[in-house]
Amino acid sequence: MRGRNIGCSMLVVAALFLVSACGDDGKSSAPSAVQIIDNAFSPGTLHVKAGTTVTWTWVGQNTHSVVGTSDGFDYNSLDHTRAEGFVASYQFPNKGTYEYICGVHGGAMKGTVIVT
């Protein structure tokens, strides 16, 4: 009986894997996360599809923020540190190139989101 249960479990797992792998839901499989490291955004340029929510995660020690500088990207995460366990996010609904900087470090720390 135990062998049959293991076999059934493996069949269910395989079926779930196949269902999740089938079809194209139109969503990007590209990463949509940026790490804020002292003192850089990584990656510096991120490519996503319209409608994607990008998240920024603080992993460095210094205080940083995410401030949109492009037309239509009016965003300010305010200043935060990794100690706060902070994550910020923004959904990019429209195609375009969106530039941002760290509000603390200015243009010395900048990034870009390109939405297609």
C-alpha positions in Angstrom: 0.0 0.0 0.0 2.8 2.4 0.8 4.4 1.9 -2.6 1.1 2.8 -4.2 0.8 6.0 -2.2 4.3 7.1 -3.2 3.5 6.3 -6.8 0.3 8.4 -6.7 2.2 11.3 -5.0 4.8 11.3 -7.7 2.1 11.2 -10.4 0.4 14.3 -8.8 3.6 16.2 -8.6 4.5 15.4 -12.2 1.0 16.5 -13.3 1.3 19.8 -11.4 4.7 20.4 -13.0 3.4 19.8 -16.5 0.3 22.0 -16.0 2.5 24.9 -14.7 4.9 24.5 -17.6 2.3 24.5 -20.3 1.1 27.6 -22.2 2.2 31.3 -22.1 0.3 33.4 -19.7 1.8 36.6 -21.3 3.7 37.5 -18.2 7.4 38.0 -18.3 9.6 35.4 -16.7 12.4 37.9 -16.4 13.4 39.0 -12.9 11.5 42.0 -11.6 13.5 42.7 -8.5 16.3 45.1 -7.8 18.7 44.8 -4.8 19.9 48.0 -3.2 23.5 47.3 -2.3 25.9 49.9 -0.9 26.0 52.0 -3.0 24.4 50.7 -6.2 21.2 49.3 -7.6 21.6 45.7 -8.9 20.8 45.3 -11.7 21.3 48.9 -12.8 18.9 48.4 -15.8 15.9 46.2 -15.6 13.7 45.1 -18.5 10.1 44.2 -17.8 6.8 43.9 -19.5 4.0 46.5 -19.0 2.0 45.7 -15.9 4.9 44.3 -14.0 5.5 45.2 -10.4 9.1 45.9 -9.6 10.4 45.4 -6.1 13.5 47.0 -4.5 15.0 45.2 -1.5 17.5 46.8 0.8 20.5 44.5 1.3 23.2 47.0 2.1 23.9 48.7 5.4 23.5 52.3 4.4 20.3 54.4 4.2 18.9 54.6 0.7 15.6 55.4 -1.1 14.1 55.0 -4.6 13.0 58.2 -6.2 11.5 58.4 -9.7 12.9 61.1 -11.9 11.1 60.4 -15.2 7.8 62.0 -16.4 5.0 59.7 -15.2 7.2 58.0 -12.6 6.3 60.1 -9.6 7.6 57.8 -6.8 9.4 58.1 -3.5 10.0 55.2 -1.2 11.4 57.5 1.5 14.7 56.7 3.3 15.1 53.1 4.7 17.8 50.7 5.8 18.3 47.0 5.6 17.9 46.8 9.4 14.3 47.8 8.8 13.8 44.8 6.5 12.5 47.2 3.9 11.1 46.4 0.5 9.5 48.9 -1.9 7.5 48.2 -5.0 5.9 50.0 -7.9 3.8 48.7 -10.8 4.8 50.0 -14.2 1.5 50.0 -16.3 2.8 51.7 -19.4 5.7 51.1 -21.9 8.6 53.5 -21.5 12.0 54.1 -19.9 11.8 55.0 -16.3 14.9 56.4 -14.5 15.3 56.6 -10.8 17.9 57.6 -8.2 18.7 57.1 -4.6 17.2 60.2 -2.8 20.1 60.1 -0.3 23.0 59.6 -2.8 21.5 61.4 -5.8 22.8 60.8 -9.4 25.8 58.9 -8.1 23.4 56.0 -7.5 20.9 55.6 -10.3 18.9 52.9 -12.1 16.6 52.4 -15.0 13.5 50.3 -15.7 12.7 49.7 -19.4 9.1 48.6 -19.9 8.1 46.9 -23.1 
